[in-house]
């Protein structure tokens, strides 16, 4: 069947469970073009008023080809069932999709997806649990774990930094982390410079290796000087 031509920035989202629907709905709210594929008629109908949804079984390369999957640079496989997830991902690889994001429900599942060619593997439940655990365990207000142990967090400043510029506090030298930016109450976010002074009501955006960030976030020594 003929298929519509999408823009270069459009995203193909396969599976409209909680993970896939959240991605598709967020992309739509950002005015990004989305084509969603869902085998369940009720789910397809539920989301059809928000973005383009095609009711189809994406486990065959023929179905994906008919949908024009090879025209998309980015595809998301939001299907959790192992066999279906693997088949869909393999078909997208065969069709030459350049950037494939796939949901995995276990480490074994993720290993298989990577071996067959998925470029990014996401563990929604594990990642959410890890994020919440870090937020519960200390002074972190948000936590994003990137690849290779690199992490970005939002946190309140340790007391020993308050009233000092970043040049004076020497955060990078002392703690091995980097303050990217500072958000002061009622003020817009500002990227940090050596002259940036940390206030008691500020929020910090800090990057670095996760264990060093944990140490830094849980520092609460001394008083503002």
PyMOL commands that set and color helices and strands:
alter all, ss='L'
color gray80, all
select helices_A, chain A and resi 18-29+41-47+61-67+69-71+82-94+107-116+124-137+147-149+159-161+166-169+171-175+210-217
alter helices_A, ss='H'
color red, helices_A
select strands_A, chain A and resi 11-14+34-38+52-55+74-77+99-103+120-122+140-145+150-156+178-183+190-191+203-209
alter strands_A, ss='S'
color yellow, strands_A
deselect
rebuild
show_as cartoon
